[in-house]
């Protein structure tokens, strides 16, 4: 008989953080869609614009113009990654706060872009940074959360030393 999945208090906090990222992402995208027509732009600073673009690819317009297969390919990938992260979060100890924070950001971002992809067929991007006439691909809150989460996972990996690492043992 399979054991019941027990979800601890800490995991629920990470799920709540993921939900907050998802809500912030969807609220900002809804505002952009209400305020901007497709392709329009408003300069905010000398290096930053708000725009409304539709991304049919992955984060930062990767594979944007590939003929349509990417909608369902990235949908499947986002569902798979989200399920893995859901299980991963439930297995974290209370001491693994940085990892939980990172995974919650990745989960919230993945779900935000997944929602767009399933309901609209594309992801709404609106943050446009540029310098000397060169524009970085537009992105959104979900992309930002995924990127921050990925960087935090890397940082956490560098900070954590395996038990067998000689540098982590006291020398006599």
Phi, psi and omega in degrees: 000127181291145179282151179286143176284120180257121181255119182283168180301318181299318179299320179297326177293321178292322177295322177296317177298318177299319178297320178296320177297314179301313181295315178300318178299311183291324177295317180293321178294319178298320179296315180299314180299323180287329186263335188236139171277159182305129177087351181280161186212149174225123179289130178256314175224183179290349182230005184218132176235152163265133182224169169233111176230157178247123183255115179269358181256213180262194181307140177058034174069017176299127181061034182297324187249053185253016171091001173113336180300331186294335178304306183280329176297312179287332175297311178300315181298317180295321178295315180298311179298318180298318178295318178299316180293322177302313179294317181304313181299320181294341182262000179285147173276165180297336180280346183270058185290315181297318178295318178297317178300313181298313181295323178296319178295316179296316180298311180299318178294317179299318180291325177298313179287327176298316179302312179300312185299318181287316186276327185251335185091358179205170178252135177279121175245149185209350180266116186236106176259141182213158180207129178052042177080359179255130181254131170288146178305138179298150181215185185220185181297320179299314178300319179297315181296318178298316180295315178298316179299317179296318178297318179295324176298317178295314179300314180299321178296323178286329181282331183273130177253134177298153180302328182277359182288123181301333180289342181270354180263146176289136178266140180275000000 
